[in-house]
């Protein structure tokens, strides 16, 4: 079974000639062209806004991370000072405690002499 009857858009009815069943012409009027232009510009504007917002978000994140880094470096410096202070106290305590030989390096003082305040001013 073949096609016996085909409705075409051509004006010729000759057999064997190629005919189109669907017309390929598209007409866009001035109002439709304006509407399409507005849609394209709106899409480009939306794309620009999303990109600029994304850049601002990155700068905020970068600023927060850099402030956190500076706070952590200050804390590290403070902890290093505290560590050196504690190590020096530990060294003093080790020198005060008796060594394995039984002799101490530092001995407590038994007599303290003070300078009178009158002679210190002269």
Backbone as JSON Lines, residues from 0, in Angstrom:
{"i":0,"aa":"X","n":[0.83,-1.17,0.0],"ca":[0.0,0.0,0.0],"c":[0.87,1.23,0.0]}
{"i":1,"aa":"X","n":[0.76,1.97,-0.95],"ca":[1.5,3.21,-1.06],"c":[0.6,4.39,-0.8]}
{"i":2,"aa":"X","n":[1.21,5.52,-0.98],"ca":[0.42,6.72,-0.79],"c":[-0.35,7.0,-2.07]}
{"i":3,"aa":"X","n":[-1.58,7.11,-1.92],"ca":[-2.39,7.39,-3.1],"c":[-2.68,8.88,-3.21]}
{"i":4,"aa":"X","n":[-2.82,9.54,-2.1],"ca":[-3.2,10.93,-2.14],"c":[-2.4,11.7,-1.1]}
{"i":5,"aa":"X","n":[-1.62,12.7,-1.53],"ca":[-0.79,13.51,-0.64],"c":[-1.19,14.97,-0.83]}
{"i":6,"aa":"X","n":[-1.49,15.62,0.28],"ca":[-1.83,17.04,0.23],"c":[-0.53,17.82,0.34]}
{"i":7,"aa":"X","n":[-0.26,18.68,-0.63],"ca":[0.98,19.45,-0.64],"c":[0.68,20.93,-0.7]}
{"i":8,"aa":"X","n":[1.73,21.71,-0.54],"ca":[1.61,23.17,-0.6],"c":[2.02,23.71,-1.96]}
{"i":9,"aa":"X","n":[2.31,22.86,-2.89],"ca":[2.74,23.35,-4.21],"c":[1.53,23.46,-5.13]}
{"i":10,"aa":"X","n":[1.72,24.27,-6.13],"ca":[0.63,24.49,-7.08],"c":[0.69,23.54,-8.26]}
{"i":11,"aa":"X","n":[1.76,22.77,-8.36],"ca":[1.85,21.87,-9.52],"c":[1.34,20.48,-9.13]}
{"i":12,"aa":"X","n":[0.74,19.83,-10.05],"ca":[0.19,18.51,-9.83],"c":[0.86,17.47,-10.69]}
{"i":13,"aa":"X","n":[2.05,17.77,-11.19],"ca":[2.73,16.84,-12.08],"c":[3.28,15.67,-11.27]}
{"i":14,"aa":"X","n":[3.22,14.53,-11.86],"ca":[3.7,13.32,-11.22],"c":[5.21,13.24,-11.39]}
{"i":15,"aa":"X","n":[5.9,12.86,-10.31],"ca":[7.35,12.69,-10.37],"c":[8.12,13.92,-9.94]}
{"i":16,"aa":"X","n":[7.46,15.02,-9.77],"ca":[8.18,16.21,-9.3],"c":[8.13,16.26,-7.77]}
{"i":17,"aa":"X","n":[9.17,16.81,-7.22],"ca":[9.27,16.85,-5.76],"c":[8.37,17.95,-5.22]}
{"i":18,"aa":"X","n":[7.61,17.61,-4.21],"ca":[6.7,18.57,-3.61],"c":[6.93,18.61,-2.1]}
{"i":19,"aa":"X","n":[6.71,19.77,-1.51],"ca":[6.88,19.92,-0.07],"c":[5.53,19.81,0.59]}
{"i":20,"aa":"X","n":[5.5,19.07,1.69],"ca":[4.25,18.96,2.42],"c":[4.15,19.99,3.53]}
{"i":21,"aa":"X","n":[5.3,20.48,4.02],"ca":[5.32,21.49,5.08],"c":[6.15,22.66,4.58]}
{"i":22,"aa":"X","n":[5.63,23.84,4.71],"ca":[6.34,25.02,4.25],"c":[7.42,25.39,5.26]}
{"i":23,"aa":"X","n":[8.61,25.71,4.77],"ca":[9.75,25.97,5.63],"c":[9.98,27.45,5.92]}
{"i":24,"aa":"X","n":[9.13,28.3,5.56],"ca":[9.31,29.72,5.78],"c":[8.78,30.1,7.15]}
{"i":25,"aa":"X","n":[9.59,30.9,7.88],"ca":[9.2,31.38,9.19],"c":[9.19,32.91,9.12]}
{"i":26,"aa":"X","n":[8.1,33.5,9.51],"ca":[7.98,34.95,9.49],"c":[7.94,35.47,10.92]}
{"i":27,"aa":"X","n":[8.83,36.43,11.2],"ca":[8.85,37.06,12.51],"c":[8.52,38.53,12.3]}
{"i":28,"aa":"X","n":[7.49,38.95,12.97],"ca":[7.06,40.34,12.84],"c":[7.87,41.25,13.74]}
{"i":29,"aa":"X","n":[7.65,42.56,13.66],"ca":[8.43,43.5,14.47],"c":[8.17,43.34,15.97]}
{"i":30,"aa":"X","n":[6.95,43.03,16.36],"ca":[6.66,42.85,17.79],"c":[7.33,41.6,18.33]}
{"i":31,"aa":"X","n":[7.32,40.53,17.55],"ca":[7.98,39.3,17.97],"c":[9.49,39.49,18.06]}
{"i":32,"aa":"X","n":[10.06,40.26,17.12],"ca":[11.51,40.53,17.16],"c":[11.86,41.32,18.4]}
{"i":33,"aa":"X","n":[11.05,42.31,18.77],"ca":[11.3,43.08,19.99],"c":[11.19,42.18,21.22]}
{"i":34,"aa":"X","n":[10.2,41.35,21.24],"ca":[10.01,40.43,22.37],"c":[11.22,39.5,22.52]}
{"i":35,"aa":"X","n":[11.7,38.95,21.43],"ca":[12.87,38.06,21.47],"c":[14.11,38.83,21.92]}
{"i":36,"aa":"X","n":[14.26,40.08,21.46],"ca":[15.41,40.9,21.87],"c":[15.35,41.18,23.37]}
{"i":37,"aa":"X","n":[14.16,41.49,23.88],"ca":[14.02,41.74,25.32],"c":[14.37,40.49,26.11]}
{"i":38,"aa":"X","n":[13.93,39.33,25.65],"ca":[14.25,38.07,26.34],"c":[15.75,37.82,26.33]}
{"i":39,"aa":"X","n":[16.41,38.06,25.2],"ca":[17.86,37.83,25.11],"c":[18.6,38.79,26.04]}
{"i":40,"aa":"X","n":[18.24,40.08,26.03],"ca":[18.9,41.04,26.91],"c":[18.63,40.72,28.39]}
{"i":41,"aa":"X","n":[17.43,40.28,28.69],"ca":[17.12,39.88,30.07],"c":[17.96,38.7,30.51]}
{"i":42,"aa":"X","n":[18.13,37.72,29.63],"ca":[18.94,36.55,29.97],"c":[20.4,36.95,30.17]}
{"i":43,"aa":"X","n":[20.92,37.84,29.31],"ca":[22.3,38.3,29.46],"c":[22.48,39.11,30.74]}
{"i":44,"aa":"X","n":[21.48,39.94,31.09],"ca":[21.55,40.69,32.33],"c":[21.54,39.78,33.55]}
{"i":45,"aa":"X","n":[20.71,38.76,33.51],"ca":[20.66,37.79,34.6],"c":[21.98,37.04,34.73]}
{"i":46,"aa":"X","n":[22.58,36.69,33.6],"ca":[23.89,36.03,33.62],"c":[24.94,36.95,34.23]}
{"i":47,"aa":"X","n":[24.93,38.23,33.86],"ca":[25.89,39.19,34.42],"c":[25.7,39.33,35.92]}
{"i":48,"aa":"X","n":[24.47,39.43,36.38],"ca":[24.21,39.58,37.81],"c":[24.67,38.36,38.6]}
{"i":49,"aa":"X","n":[24.43,37.18,38.08],"ca":[24.86,35.98,38.8],"c":[26.38,35.91,38.88]}
{"i":50,"aa":"X","n":[27.06,36.29,37.79],"ca":[28.52,36.25,37.81],"c":[29.09,37.28,38.78]}
{"i":51,"aa":"X","n":[28.53,38.48,38.81],"ca":[29.05,39.5,39.71],"c":[28.76,39.14,41.17]}
{"i":52,"aa":"X","n":[27.61,38.55,41.43],"ca":[27.28,38.12,42.79],"c":[28.21,37.0,43.23]}
{"i":53,"aa":"X","n":[28.51,36.11,42.33],"ca":[29.41,35.0,42.65],"c":[30.81,35.54,42.98]}
{"i":54,"aa":"X","n":[31.26,36.55,42.26],"ca":[32.56,37.15,42.56],"c":[32.58,37.83,43.91]}
{"i":55,"aa":"X","n":[31.48,38.51,44.26],"ca":[31.39,39.16,45.57],"c":[31.4,38.12,46.68]}
{"i":56,"aa":"X","n":[30.71,37.01,46.48],"ca":[30.71,35.94,47.49],"c":[32.1,35.38,47.69]}
{"i":57,"aa":"X","n":[32.83,35.24,46.6],"ca":[34.2,34.73,46.73],"c":[35.08,35.71,47.49]}
{"i":58,"aa":"X","n":[34.91,37.01,47.25],"ca":[35.73,37.99,47.97],"c":[35.39,37.99,49.46]}
{"i":59,"aa":"X","n":[34.11,37.84,49.81],"ca":[33.74,37.75,51.23],"c":[34.36,36.51,51.87]}
{"i":60,"aa":"X","n":[34.31,35.4,51.17],"ca":[34.89,34.17,51.7],"c":[36.4,34.33,51.88]}
{"i":61,"aa":"X","n":[37.05,34.95,50.9],"ca":[38.49,35.16,50.98],"c":[38.84,36.07,52.15]}
{"i":62,"aa":"X","n":[38.06,37.13,52.36],"ca":[38.31,38.04,53.47],"c":[38.13,37.33,54.81]}
{"i":63,"aa":"X","n":[37.09,36.51,54.92],"ca":[36.88,35.77,56.17],"c":[38.02,34.79,56.44]}
{"i":64,"aa":"X","n":[38.47,34.11,55.39],"ca":[39.57,33.16,55.57],"c":[40.87,33.85,55.93]}
{"i":65,"aa":"X","n":[41.12,35.02,55.35],"ca":[42.36,35.73,55.68],"c":[42.32,36.26,57.11]}
{"i":66,"aa":"X","n":[41.15,36.72,57.58],"ca":[41.07,37.17,58.98],"c":[41.23,35.99,59.93]}
{"i":67,"aa":"X","n":[40.67,34.84,59.55],"ca":[40.83,33.64,60.38],"c":[42.29,33.22,60.42]}
{"i":68,"aa":"X","n":[42.99,33.35,59.3],"ca":[44.4,33.0,59.24],"c":[45.22,33.91,60.15]}
{"i":69,"aa":"X","n":[44.92,35.22,60.13],"ca":[45.67,36.14,60.99],"c":[45.38,35.87,62.47]}
{"i":70,"aa":"X","n":[44.14,35.54,62.8],"ca":[43.82,35.2,64.19],"c":[44.55,33.95,64.64]}
{"i":71,"aa":"X","n":[44.6,32.95,63.76],"ca":[45.3,31.71,64.11],"c":[46.81,31.93,64.24]}
{"i":72,"aa":"X","n":[47.39,32.8,63.41],"ca":[48.83,33.06,63.53],"c":[49.13,33.81,64.83]}
{"i":73,"aa":"X","n":[48.24,34.74,65.23],"ca":[48.43,35.42,66.51],"c":[48.32,34.44,67.66]}
{"i":74,"aa":"X","n":[47.38,33.53,67.58],"ca":[47.22,32.52,68.63],"c":[48.44,31.6,68.68]}
{"i":75,"aa":"X","n":[48.98,31.26,67.52],"ca":[50.19,30.42,67.47],"c":[51.36,31.13,68.14]}
{"i":76,"aa":"X","n":[51.52,32.43,67.84],"ca":[52.61,33.19,68.46],"c":[52.44,33.26,69.98]}
{"i":77,"aa":"X","n":[51.22,33.49,70.42],"ca":[50.94,33.55,71.85],"c":[51.25,32.21,72.52]}
{"i":78,"aa":"X","n":[50.88,31.12,71.87],"ca":[51.14,29.8,72.42],"c":[52.63,29.47,72.43]}
{"i":79,"aa":"X","n":[53.38,29.97,71.44],"ca":[54.83,29.74,71.45],"c":[55.49,30.48,72.62]}
{"i":80,"aa":"X","n":[55.02,31.69,72.89],"ca":[55.56,32.43,74.04],"c":[55.22,31.7,75.33]}
{"i":81,"aa":"X","n":[53.99,31.22,75.43],"ca":[53.58,30.47,76.63],"c":[54.4,29.19,76.78]}
{"i":82,"aa":"X","n":[54.67,28.53,75.66],"ca":[55.48,27.31,75.7],"c":[56.89,27.61,76.19]}
{"i":83,"aa":"X","n":[57.49,28.66,75.68],"ca":[58.86,28.99,76.12],"c":[58.87,29.41,77.58]}
{"i":84,"aa":"X","n":[57.84,30.1,78.05],"ca":[57.76,30.48,79.46],"c":[57.65,29.23,80.34]}
{"i":85,"aa":"X","n":[56.81,28.3,79.94],"ca":[56.65,27.07,80.73],"c":[57.91,26.22,80.69]}
{"i":86,"aa":"X","n":[58.59,26.18,79.57],"ca":[59.84,25.42,79.5],"c":[60.89,26.03,80.41]}
{"i":87,"aa":"X","n":[60.95,27.36,80.46],"ca":[61.94,27.99,81.33],"c":[61.61,27.72,82.79]}
{"i":88,"aa":"X","n":[60.32,27.73,83.16],"ca":[59.94,27.39,84.53],"c":[60.29,25.94,84.85]}
{"i":89,"aa":"X","n":[60.12,25.07,83.89],"ca":[60.49,23.66,84.11],"c":[62.0,23.53,84.32]}
{"i":90,"aa":"X","n":[62.79,24.29,83.6],"ca":[64.24,24.25,83.76],"c":[64.64,24.77,85.14]}
{"i":91,"aa":"X","n":[63.97,25.8,85.6],"ca":[64.27,26.34,86.94],"c":[63.9,25.29,87.99]}
{"i":92,"aa":"X","n":[62.75,24.67,87.83],"ca":[62.35,23.63,88.8],"c":[63.32,22.46,88.8]}
{"i":93,"aa":"X","n":[63.82,22.09,87.64],"ca":[64.79,20.99,87.57],"c":[66.09,21.36,88.29]}
{"i":94,"aa":"X","n":[66.49,22.6,88.16],"ca":[67.74,23.0,88.8],"c":[67.57,23.13,90.31]}
{"i":95,"aa":"X","n":[66.36,23.41,90.79],"ca":[66.12,23.52,92.24],"c":[66.03,22.14,92.88]}
{"i":96,"aa":"X","n":[65.43,21.19,92.23],"ca":[65.29,19.86,92.81],"c":[66.64,19.19,92.92]}
{"i":97,"aa":"X","n":[66.81,18.37,93.93],"ca":[68.11,17.72,94.1],"c":[68.44,16.8,92.92]}
{"i":98,"aa":"X","n":[69.66,16.83,92.54],"ca":[70.11,15.99,91.44],"c":[70.33,14.58,91.95]}
{"i":99,"aa":"X","n":[70.77,13.71,91.08],"ca":[70.97,12.31,91.44],"c":[72.1,12.16,92.47]}
{"i":100,"aa":"X","n":[73.01,13.12,92.5],"ca":[74.12,13.03,93.45],"c":[73.72,13.49,94.84]}
{"i":101,"aa":"X","n":[72.59,14.14,94.97],"ca":[72.13,14.58,96.29],"c":[72.43,16.04,96.56]}
{"i":102,"aa":"X","n":[73.22,16.72,95.73],"ca":[73.54,18.13,95.94],"c":[72.6,18.98,95.1]}
{"i":103,"aa":"X","n":[72.24,20.1,95.65],"ca":[71.37,21.02,94.92],"c":[72.2,22.14,94.33]}
{"i":104,"aa":"X","n":[71.77,22.63,93.22],"ca":[72.49,23.73,92.59],"c":[72.09,25.06,93.2]}
{"i":105,"aa":"X","n":[70.82,25.22,93.54],"ca":[70.35,26.44,94.18],"c":[69.95,26.1,95.61]}
{"i":106,"aa":"X","n":[70.28,26.99,96.51],"ca":[69.93,26.76,97.9],"c":[69.09,27.91,98.4]}
{"i":107,"aa":"X","n":[68.16,27.64,99.28],"ca":[67.32,28.73,99.8],"c":[68.14,29.66,100.68]}
{"i":108,"aa":"X","n":[67.82,30.92,100.65],"ca":[68.55,31.91,101.46],"c":[67.99,31.91,102.88]}
{"i":109,"aa":"X","n":[68.89,32.06,103.84],"ca":[68.47,32.05,105.24],"c":[68.38,33.46,105.8]}
{"i":110,"aa":"X","n":[69.16,34.39,105.26],"ca":[69.15,35.74,105.78],"c":[68.99,36.71,104.62]}
{"i":111,"aa":"X","n":[68.05,37.66,104.79],"ca":[67.81,38.66,103.74],"c":[68.12,40.02,104.32]}
{"i":112,"aa":"X","n":[68.97,40.79,103.65],"ca":[69.33,42.15,104.07],"c":[68.64,43.14,103.14]}
{"i":113,"aa":"X","n":[67.97,44.08,103.75],"ca":[67.27,45.12,103.0],"c":[68.01,46.43,103.11]}
{"i":114,"aa":"X","n":[67.95,47.23,102.1],"ca":[68.54,48.57,102.11],"c":[67.47,49.53,102.61]}
{"i":115,"aa":"X","n":[67.79,50.35,103.59],"ca":[66.78,51.3,104.07],"c":[66.41,52.29,102.99]}
{"i":116,"aa":"X","n":[65.2,52.76,103.01],"ca":[64.71,53.66,101.95],"c":[65.37,55.01,102.0]}
{"i":117,"aa":"X","n":[65.9,55.42,103.16],"ca":[66.56,56.71,103.29],"c":[67.88,56.76,102.5]}
{"i":118,"aa":"X","n":[68.64,55.69,102.58],"ca":[69.94,55.67,101.9],"c":[69.8,55.42,100.41]}
{"i":119,"aa":"X","n":[68.69,54.89,99.98],"ca":[68.51,54.61,98.55],"c":[68.25,55.87,97.76]}
{"i":120,"aa":"X","n":[67.72,56.92,98.43],"ca":[67.41,58.16,97.71],"c":[68.65,59.01,97.51]}
{"i":121,"aa":"X","n":[69.68,58.9,98.36],"ca":[70.87,59.74,98.27],"c":[71.81,59.25,97.27]}
